[in-house]
């Protein structure tokens, strides 16, 4: 059942993104994308039972999959960890690039306060996918700290990319390299933290993972 649903969503994705470019991320765009894909209007409810939220989550997941695939393809290369992290983040943006206007529309849709928890969960999932793609097996504090920091890198870099009209998004690339320093420097900071401070960071990171207090 899950495979059939994913297959349907993949079929609808590109036509729906084309509709989103002009209409924004709305139920109307979901319907128009479904019809453009040659599916009946009833397939909208089958593919996206929770409407726009399901569409945003699926598109984000396909970008995560693209990042993991890029990391797997580069596995034989002798890259520094900072370069591999940057590759994971950058590969997500490259995936979105052909539909950049739709990505802008999606960013506007997910910025609404009532989607705060969804946005947090999706960014956390992206960070987790990249770290797992890098072979990370950390637990406890390391698990939360790595994903919490990378979540910030992903979200701020993507925001920079959405407004970047430079050639080949070179300004975003420079920004990403600077932000990756935050990931690399954390190990130095962590070693100086006392247990209570570490517990507090874990607590905050756990809330981010689940979309904040009060998320479903």
VOBA-1610 file (N, C-alpha, C; in pm, whole numbers, padded with zeros to 5 digits, always signed):
BEGIN
Unk+00084-00120+00000Unk+00000+00000+00000Unk+00087+00126+00000Unk+00190+00126+00087Unk+00279+00241+00095Unk+00352+00265-00036Unk+00398+00155-00100Unk+00468+00168-00227Unk+00377+00225-00335Unk+00253+00179-00338Unk+00158+00231-00436Unk+00132+00378-00415Unk+00123+00418-00289Unk+00100+00560-00257Unk+00220+00643-00301Unk+00340+00595-00272Unk+00461+00668-00313Unk+00470+00678-00465Unk+00433+00572-00534Unk+00436+00574-00680Unk+00340+00679-00734Unk+00222+00687-00675Unk+00124+00787-00718Unk+00177+00927-00691Unk+00234+00947-00575Unk+00286+01079-00541Unk+00400+01121-00633Unk+00484+01027-00668Unk+00594+01059-00760Unk+00538+01100-00897Unk+00434+01031-00941Unk+00373+01065-01070Unk+00313+01205-01067Unk+00258+01243-00954Unk+00191+01373-00943Unk+00287+01488-00913Unk+00406+01457-00864Unk+00494+01560-00810Unk+00528+01670-00911Unk+00585+01636-01024Unk+00628+01738-01120Unk+00511+01820-01174Unk+00401+01758-01219Unk+00288+01840-01264Unk+00234+01932-01154Unk+00237+01884-01031Unk+00188+01966-00920Unk+00283+02082-00893Unk+00413+02057-00902Unk+00510+02165-00884Unk+00493+02273-00991Unk+00462+02231-01112Unk+00436+02329-01218Unk+00316+02416-01182Unk+00213+02354-01126Unk+00095+02430-01084Unk+00127+02520-00966Unk+00208+02470-00874Unk+00247+02548-00756Unk+00322+02675-00796Unk+00403+02666-00899Unk+00479+02782-00946Unk+00389+02901-00975Unk+00270+02874-01026Unk+00179+02982-01062Unk+00073+03011-00957Unk+00035+02908-00882Unk-00076+02923-00789Unk-00037+02927-00642Unk+00086+02887-00612Unk+00122+02869-00473Unk+00085+02728-00429Unk+00121+02694-00307Unk+00091+02560-00256Unk-00049+02563-00197Unk-00146+02530-00281Unk-00287+02533-00242Unk-00353+02402-00281Unk-00470+02379-00228Unk-00546+02260-00269Unk-00580+02267-00417Unk-00601+02387-00467Unk-00628+02403-00609Unk-00510+02357-00694Unk-00389+02389-00651Unk-00269+02346-00723Unk-00256+02194-00719Unk-00290+02134-00605Unk-00285+01989-00595Unk-00383+01925-00694Unk-00500+01985-00705Unk-00600+01932-00798Unk-00555+01949-00942Unk-00503+02067-00975Unk-00460+02091-01112Unk-00342+02001-01151Unk-00252+01979-01056Unk-00139+01890-01083Unk-00184+01748-01106Unk-00283+01705-01031Unk-00336+01570-01046Unk-00400+01551-01183Unk-00476+01650-01224Unk-00542+01642-01354Unk-00440+01648-01468Unk-00336+01731-01451Unk-00231+01741-01553Unk-00155+01610-01568Unk-00151+01531-01461Unk-00083+01401-01464Unk-00172+01292-01523Unk-00294+01328-01559Unk-00384+01231-01619Unk-00460+01147-01518Unk-00461+01190-01393Unk-00533+01120-01288Unk-00667+01190-01262Unk-00761+01116-01207Unk-00891+01173-01176Unk-00881+01264-01054Unk-00971+01361-01042Unk-00970+01451-00926Unk-00976+01379-00792Unk-01036+01258-00792Unk-01045+01183-00665Unk-00908+01137-00616Unk-00809+01136-00707Unk-00675+01094-00667Unk-00607+01195-00576Unk-00659+01317-00572Unk-00601+01419-00484Unk-00609+01373-00339Unk-00727+01327-00299Unk-00746+01282-00161Unk-00666+01156-00132Unk-00651+01071-00233Unk-00574+00948-00214Unk-00426+00978-00195Unk-00374+01071-00276Unk-00232+01104-00269Unk-00198+01193-00152Unk-00285+01289-00125Unk-00256+01389-00022Unk-00372+01398+00076Unk-00396+01296+00158Unk-00511+01298+00249Unk-00510+01417+00346Unk-00390+01466+00379Unk-00379+01583+00466Unk-00349+01710+00386Unk-00379+01704+00257Unk-00367+01820+00172Unk-00225+01871+00155Unk-00211+02001+00167Unk-00083+02070+00144Unk+00028+02015+00233Unk-00003+01984+00357Unk+00100+01934+00449Unk+00164+01806+00395Unk+00083+01716+00342Unk+00137+01593+00286Unk+00226+01621+00165Unk+00183+01715+00082Unk+00262+01749-00036Unk+00398+01808+00004Unk+00398+01901+00098Unk+00523+01962+00144Unk+00616+01857+00204Unk+00559+01767+00283Unk+00640+01662+00347Unk+00700+01568+00243Unk+00623+01534+00141Unk+00673+01440+00041Unk+00783+01504-00043Unk+00764+01630-00083Unk+00868+01696-00163Unk+00997+01708-00083Unk+00986+01741+00045Unk+01104+01749+00130Unk+01172+01613+00140Unk+01092+01507+00151Unk+01149+01371+00162Unk+01224+01333+00034Unk+01171+01368-00083Unk+01241+01335-00206Unk+01373+01411-00216Unk+01377+01532-00161Unk+01503+01607-00157Unk+01602+01540-00064Unk+01554+01490+00050Unk+01641+01417+00142Unk+01698+01293+00074Unk+01613+01223-00001Unk+01659+01103-00071Unk+01768+01138-00173Unk+01753+01253-00239Unk+01853+01296-00337Unk+01986+01325-00267Unk+01979+01384-00149Unk+02101+01413-00074Unk+02172+01284-00033Unk+02095+01187+00016Unk+02152+01059+00058Unk+02214+00987-00062Unk+02148+00995-00178Unk+02201+00931-00298Unk+02333+00995-00339Unk+02342+01127-00327Unk+02466+01198-00362Unk+02579+01158-00268Unk+02548+01141-00140Unk+02649+01099-00044Unk+02696+00957-00073Unk+02601+00871-00112Unk+02637+00733-00145Unk+02727+00728-00268Unk+02697+00813-00367Unk+02775+00816-00490Unk+02917+00866-00465Unk+02933+00949-00363Unk+03065+01007-00333Unk+03140+00928-00227Unk+03088+00812-00191Unk+03145+00736-00081Unk+03291+00696-00106Unk+03323+00668-00231Unk+03458+00623-00263Unk+03559+00739-00268Unk+03509+00861-00269Unk+03598+00977-00272Unk+03650+01005-00131Unk+03772+01050-00123Unk+03832+01079+00007Unk+03804+01224+00046Unk+03681+01247+00092Unk+03639+01381+00130Unk+03648+01399+00281Unk+03684+01519+00321Unk+03681+01553+00463Unk+03536+01552+00510Unk+03515+01531+00640Unk+03380+01526+00693Unk+03305+01655+00665Unk+03372+01770+00676Unk+03305+01897+00649Unk+03260+01905+00504Unk+03338+01849+00413Unk+03301+01851+00271Unk+03185+01757+00243Unk+03180+01647+00316Unk+03069+01552+00299Unk+02939+01609+00354Unk+02948+01679+00467Unk+02829+01745+00521Unk+02779+01851+00424Unk+02872+01931+00372Unk+02836+02035+00275Unk+02772+01973+00151Unk+02825+01859+00107Unk+02770+01791-00009Unk+02624+01751+00015Unk+02596+01700+00134Unk+02460+01661+00165Unk+02364+01778+00161Unk+02404+01889+00221Unk+02318+02009+00223Unk+02302+02065+00082Unk+02414+02074+00010Unk+02411+02133-00124Unk+02331+02048-00222Unk+02336+01917-00206Unk+02264+01828-00296Unk+02113+01847-00284Unk+02065+01878-00164Unk+01923+01908-00147Unk+01886+02032-00229Unk+01969+02134-00224Unk+01939+02256-00298Unk+01945+02232-00449Unk+02040+02152-00492Unk+02048+02119-00634Unk+01923+02045-00680Unk+01870+01963-00593Unk+01747+01892-00626Unk+01632+01989-00646Unk+01624+02091-00560Unk+01517+02190-00569Unk+01535+02288-00686Unk+01658+02305-00732Unk+01692+02411-00827Unk+01603+02418-00951Unk+01570+02306-01017Unk+01485+02316-01136Unk+01346+02373-01109Unk+01305+02369-00983Unk+01173+02421-00945Unk+01191+02527-00836Unk+01279+02622-00861Unk+01313+02719-00756Unk+01194+02808-00719Unk+01114+02848-00817Unk+00999+02931-00785Unk+00898+02853-00701Unk+00880+02726-00733Unk+00793+02642-00651Unk+00850+02628-00511Unk+00983+02621-00500Unk+01047+02613-00368Unk+01020+02740-00288Unk+01021+02854-00355Unk+00989+02980-00287Unk+00845+02978-00236Unk+00756+02927-00320Unk+00616+02918-00281Unk+00598+02822-00164Unk+00672+02711-00168Unk+00663+02613-00059Unk+00716+02673+00072Unk+00824+02750+00062Unk+00880+02813+00181Unk+00780+02911+00242Unk+00708+02983+00157Unk+00607+03076+00207Unk+00493+03001+00275Unk+00455+02887+00217Unk+00345+02809+00273Unk+00380+02749+00408Unk+00502+02701+00421Unk+00540+02634+00545Unk+00577+02734+00655Unk+00588+02861+00618Unk+00624+02964+00717Unk+00506+03007+00802Unk+00384+02969+00764Unk+00268+03007+00845Unk+00281+02949+00985Unk+00242+03025+01086Unk+00257+02977+01225Unk+00196+02841+01251Unk+00084+02810+01188Unk+00020+02681+01215Unk+00095+02563+01153Unk+00200+02592+01074Unk+00284+02485+01021Unk+00422+02485+01087Unk+00436+02553+01198Unk+00565+02560+01267Unk+00616+02421+01303Unk+00528+02338+01359Unk+00572+02204+01401Unk+00609+02118+01280Unk+00534+02132+01171Unk+00566+02057+01050Unk+00702+02097+00996Unk+00727+02228+00991Unk+00856+02277+00942Unk+00971+02222+01025Unk+00955+02224+01157Unk+01060+02174+01246Unk+01084+02025+01225Unk+00978+01948+01209Unk+00993+01804+01190Unk+01063+01773+01057Unk+01028+01848+00953Unk+01087+01820+00822Unk+01236+01856+00820Unk+01272+01968+00882Unk+01413+02006+00887Unk+01492+01905+00968Unk+01434+01861+01079Unk+01501+01760+01161Unk+01520+01631+01080Unk+01417+01591+01008Unk+01426+01470+00927Unk+01535+01483+00820Unk+01548+01602+00762Unk+01652+01625+00662Unk+01790+01611+00724Unk+01809+01672+00840Unk+01938+01663+00909Unk+01970+01518+00946Unk+01870+01447+00993Unk+01890+01307+01030Unk+01927+01223+00908Unk+01860+01249+00795Unk+01890+01174+00672Unk+02034+01196+00628Unk+02080+01319+00635Unk+02217+01349+00593Unk+02318+01283+00686Unk+02296+01294+00816Unk+02390+01231+00909Unk+02392+01080+00893Unk+02275+01021+00873Unk+02270+00875+00851Unk+02338+00840+00719Unk+02320+00926+00619Unk+02387+00905+00492Unk+02539+00912+00504Unk+02584+00983+00606Unk+02727+00994+00634Unk+02777+00879+00721Unk+02683+00791+00760Unk+02722+00676+00842Unk+02725+00705+00990Unk+02662+00814+01032Unk+02664+00850+01174Unk+02582+00751+01255Unk+02639+00702+01364Unk+02571+00609+01452Unk+02567+00660+01596Unk+02581+00791+01611Unk+02585+00849+01745Unk+02452+00831+01816Unk+02457+00838+01949Unk+02337+00828+02031Unk+02342+00936+02137Unk+02234+00949+02211Unk+02226+01042+02323Unk+02262+01185+02281Unk+02355+01247+02353Unk+02386+01388+02329Unk+02438+01411+02188Unk+02528+01326+02141Unk+02583+01343+02006Unk+02474+01336+01900Unk+02381+01245+01917Unk+02271+01230+01821Unk+02194+01361+01808Unk+02153+01416+01921Unk+02073+01538+01920Unk+02153+01661+01878Unk+02275+01670+01927Unk+02354+01789+01897Unk+02387+01800+01748Unk+02427+01690+01688Unk+02461+01692+01545Unk+02341+01730+01460Unk+02228+01672+01490Unk+02109+01699+01411Unk+02052+01838+01440Unk+02061+01880+01564Unk+02013+02014+01597Unk+02092+02122+01525Unk+02225+02110+01525Unk+02309+02210+01459Unk+02291+02204+01308Unk+02288+02083+01251Unk+02273+02071+01106Unk+02135+02120+01061Unk+02034+02105+01145Unk+01902+02159+01112Unk+01910+02309+01090Unk+01985+02377+01175Unk+02003+02522+01159Unk+02078+02555+01031Unk+02179+02477+00999Unk+02256+02499+00876Unk+02166+02481+00753Unk+02087+02376+00753Unk+02000+02348+00639Unk+01898+02460+00620Unk+01831+02499+00728Unk+01724+02597+00716Unk+01776+02734+00676Unk+01887+02778+00735Unk+01937+02912+00702Unk+02001+02915+00563Unk+02067+02806+00525Unk+02127+02801+00392Unk+02020+02798+00284Unk+01912+02725+00310Unk+01804+02721+00213Unk+01738+02858+00200Unk+01722+02927+00312Unk+01665+03062+00308Unk+01754+03155+00226Unk+01885+03141+00243Unk+01979+03223+00165Unk+01969+03190+00017Unk+01958+03064-00014Unk+01950+03018-00153Unk+01825+03071-00223Unk+01715+03077-00153Unk+01590+03122-00212Unk+01596+03266-00260Unk+01685+03346-00202Unk+01698+03487-00241Unk+01825+03513-00321Unk+01895+03407-00355Unk+02025+03420-00423Unk+02008+03411-00575Unk+02037+03521-00644Unk+02030+03523-00790Unk+02168+03531-00852Unk+02271+03499-00774Unk+02408+03502-00826Unk+02431+03385-00921Unk+02535+03395-01001Unk+02568+03289-01095Unk+02599+03159-01021Unk+02527+03054-01055Unk+02545+02923-00992Unk+02527+02927-00841Unk+02449+03026-00793Unk+02423+03039-00649Unk+02552+03042-00569Unk+02651+03112-00623Unk+02783+03115-00559Unk+02780+03181-00421Unk+02692+03277-00403Unk+02682+03342-00272Unk+02632+03244-00166Unk+02539+03159-00206Unk+02489+03058-00113Unk+02597+02957-00080Unk+02676+02921-00180Unk+02784+02825-00159Unk+02882+02878-00055Unk+02916+03005-00068Unk+03007+03066+00029Unk+02945+03068+00167Unk+02817+03102+00173Unk+02745+03105+00300Unk+02745+02967+00365Unk+02720+02864+00284Unk+02717+02727+00338Unk+02852+02689+00396Unk+02959+02722+00327Unk+03093+02688+00377Unk+03118+02753+00513Unk+03069+02875+00529Unk+03086+02944+00657Unk+03003+02877+00767Unk+02882+02836+00731Unk+02796+02772+00831Unk+02846+02634+00871Unk+02908+02563+00778Unk+02962+02431+00810Unk+03064+02441+00923Unk+03129+02554+00935Unk+03223+02574+01045Unk+03154+02554+01180Unk+03024+02591+01187Unk+02950+02573+01311Unk+02943+02425+01350Unk+02923+02339+01250Unk+02915+02196+01276Unk+03050+02144+01326Unk+03157+02189+01259Unk+03290+02140+01293Unk+03339+02192+01428Unk+03295+02311+01465Unk+03342+02370+01589Unk+03268+02318+01711Unk+03154+02253+01688Unk+03073+02211+01801Unk+03145+02113+01892Unk+03222+02024+01834Unk+03292+01925+01916Unk+03381+01994+02020Unk+03441+02107+01982Unk+03526+02179+02077Unk+03443+02237+02191Unk+03326+02290+02155Unk+03239+02350+02257Unk+03182+02242+02348Unk+03141+02131+02288Unk+03078+02024+02365Unk+03169+01972+02475Unk+03297+01962+02447Unk+03390+01906+02545Unk+03404+01994+02669Unk+03361+02121+02657Unk+03373+02214+02769Unk+03244+02227+02849Unk+03137+02165+02798Unk+03008+02176+02865Unk+03000+02080+02983Unk+02937+02126+03091Unk+02911+02039+03205Unk+02779+01967+03183Unk+02757+01863+03257Unk+02641+01776+03237Unk+02507+01851+03235Unk+02478+01943+03331Unk+02349+02013+03328Unk+02327+02088+03197Unk+02432+02153+03147Unk+02419+02227+03022Unk+02393+02131+02906Unk+02457+02016+02908Unk+02435+01916+02803Unk+02292+01865+02808Unk+02240+01841+02929Unk+02103+01793+02943Unk+02004+01894+02887Unk+02031+02024+02911Unk+01943+02129+02861Unk+01944+02132+02709Unk+02061+02116+02649Unk+02070+02116+02503Unk+01996+01996+02444Unk+02009+01881+02509Unk+01938+01762+02462Unk+01787+01784+02466Unk+01741+01846+02576Unk+01598+01873+02590Unk+01547+01963+02478Unk+01624+02068+02449Unk+01583+02161+02343Unk+01586+02093+02206Unk+01686+02011+02183Unk+01696+01942+02055Unk+01581+01843+02038Unk+01540+01777+02147Unk+01430+01682+02140Unk+01301+01753+02101Unk+01282+01876+02152Unk+01163+01952+02116Unk+01167+01988+01968Unk+01284+02021+01916Unk+01297+02050+01774Unk+01263+01928+01691Unk+01310+01813+01736Unk+01284+01688+01662Unk+01135+01663+01646Unk+01058+01694+01750Unk+00915+01663+01748Unk+00830+01786+01714Unk+00894+01892+01670Unk+00819+02008+01626Unk+00782+02103+01737Unk+00848+02094+01851Unk+00820+02187+01959Unk+00712+02134+02052Unk+00700+02198+02165Unk+00599+02157+02261Unk+00460+02178+02201Unk+00376+02081+02222Unk+00240+02092+02174Unk+00221+02038+02034Unk+00328+01987+01970Unk+00311+01928+01837Unk+00247+01793+01848Unk+00184+01751+01736Unk+00117+01621+01737Unk+00218+01509+01717
//
